[in-house]
């Protein structure tokens, strides 16, 4: 036990957030609001045969994160096959750079972004030649 099995991303605008994550990462959503008692959309992030977990977007219950605020929580990082293509999609869909692309030498390319709701997330492209 103790393995992550679900994540939740707190959002201000459900339509804007589902569009952002759907367009950038190809996620699909199921409305589970009836069960949660508040706007809550299950996020299907891939097939059951792929590694990873599913999660949800839920209506934020407090203030949005402030710009330049220190991280206070978990950062969810998505594995990608083409870092530059996904970064372009993030920016085209209203996301912003939080920490630019950088090499994890001999391992991968990593960077962090703000979604349309002000939340930080990462993208990670394995690459043994990253320097």
VMD Tcl script that draws the C-alpha trace (Angstrom):
set ca {
  {0.00 0.00 0.00}
  {0.99 3.64 -0.19}
  {1.15 3.77 -4.00}
  {-0.55 6.83 -5.54}
  {-3.82 5.77 -7.16}
  {-5.66 9.05 -7.82}
  {-4.96 12.78 -8.09}
  {-7.12 15.90 -7.84}
  {-6.45 19.24 -9.53}
  {-8.33 22.16 -7.99}
  {-9.77 24.54 -10.60}
  {-11.74 27.77 -10.77}
  {-13.31 27.23 -14.20}
  {-14.19 23.61 -15.02}
  {-14.85 24.22 -18.75}
  {-11.54 26.04 -19.21}
  {-9.62 23.38 -17.25}
  {-11.17 20.38 -19.05}
  {-10.42 22.07 -22.38}
  {-6.79 22.74 -21.35}
  {-6.00 19.20 -20.14}
  {-8.02 17.62 -22.95}
  {-6.23 19.62 -25.66}
  {-2.72 19.36 -24.20}
  {-2.65 15.75 -22.95}
  {-5.68 14.14 -24.62}
  {-7.45 13.42 -21.31}
  {-11.16 12.67 -21.31}
  {-13.56 13.53 -18.50}
  {-16.59 12.06 -16.77}
  {-18.94 14.23 -14.68}
  {-18.93 12.80 -11.15}
  {-20.42 15.94 -9.56}
  {-23.52 14.06 -8.44}
  {-21.38 11.76 -6.27}
  {-19.05 14.45 -4.95}
  {-21.67 17.09 -4.18}
  {-19.67 19.76 -6.02}
  {-18.28 20.19 -9.55}
  {-16.00 17.15 -9.91}
  {-14.89 15.66 -13.23}
  {-13.04 12.34 -13.35}
  {-9.97 12.50 -15.60}
  {-9.10 9.45 -17.70}
  {-5.43 9.96 -18.57}
  {-4.75 6.84 -20.63}
  {-5.63 3.21 -21.15}
  {-5.48 0.58 -18.41}
  {-2.56 -1.04 -20.27}
  {-0.37 2.09 -19.85}
  {1.48 2.95 -16.63}
  {0.00 5.89 -14.74}
  {-3.05 6.90 -12.74}
  {-6.35 8.64 -13.37}
  {-7.61 11.53 -11.31}
  {-10.07 14.39 -11.30}
  {-10.61 18.10 -11.67}
  {-12.57 19.56 -8.78}
  {-13.99 22.99 -8.01}
  {-11.47 24.98 -5.96}
  {-12.73 25.54 -2.40}
  {-10.43 28.45 -1.51}
  {-8.34 31.18 -3.11}
  {-6.25 30.51 -6.20}
  {-2.46 30.24 -5.80}
  {-0.75 33.64 -5.90}
  {1.90 34.36 -8.57}
  {5.46 33.64 -7.34}
  {4.09 31.82 -4.29}
  {6.21 28.96 -3.00}
  {4.96 25.49 -3.91}
  {2.54 24.21 -1.29}
  {1.53 20.69 -2.18}
  {2.38 18.06 -4.76}
  {3.49 18.78 -8.30}
  {2.09 16.26 -10.76}
  {4.43 15.50 -13.67}
  {3.26 13.98 -16.95}
  {5.52 11.78 -19.04}
  {5.67 12.92 -22.68}
  {7.27 11.60 -25.86}
  {8.00 14.99 -27.47}
  {8.77 17.74 -24.95}
  {8.82 20.63 -27.43}
  {5.52 19.63 -29.06}
  {3.76 19.38 -25.69}
  {5.26 22.65 -24.49}
  {3.88 24.35 -27.62}
  {0.42 22.88 -26.91}
  {0.60 24.08 -23.29}
  {1.38 27.63 -24.39}
  {-1.17 27.59 -27.25}
  {-3.89 26.56 -24.78}
  {-3.23 29.29 -22.21}
  {-0.57 27.70 -20.01}
  {2.58 29.55 -18.93}
  {6.18 28.57 -18.20}
  {6.94 28.30 -14.46}
  {10.43 26.76 -14.75}
  {11.85 26.37 -18.28}
  {12.95 23.13 -19.91}
  {16.17 21.85 -18.39}
  {18.25 18.71 -18.61}
  {18.38 16.07 -15.95}
  {21.78 15.01 -17.33}
  {21.82 11.53 -18.80}
  {18.17 11.00 -17.88}
  {15.52 13.38 -19.24}
  {14.21 16.83 -20.11}
  {12.08 18.40 -17.37}
  {10.13 21.63 -16.97}
  {7.24 23.10 -15.01}
  {4.21 25.07 -16.18}
  {1.16 26.87 -14.87}
  {-2.17 25.58 -16.13}
  {-5.07 27.93 -16.89}
  {-6.11 27.73 -13.22}
  {-2.73 28.78 -11.78}
  {-1.66 25.25 -10.74}
  {1.89 24.02 -11.31}
  {2.53 20.77 -13.19}
  {5.58 19.24 -14.83}
  {6.38 17.49 -18.08}
  {9.16 14.93 -18.41}
  {10.65 13.42 -21.58}
  {13.11 10.58 -20.98}
  {16.35 11.12 -22.94}
  {19.66 9.51 -22.01}
  {21.42 12.17 -24.13}
  {20.00 15.16 -22.20}
  {22.75 17.56 -21.06}
}
mol new
graphics top color blue
foreach p $ca { graphics top sphere $p radius 0.5 }
foreach p [lrange $ca 0 end-1] q [lrange $ca 1 end] { graphics top cylinder $p $q radius 0.2 }
display resetview
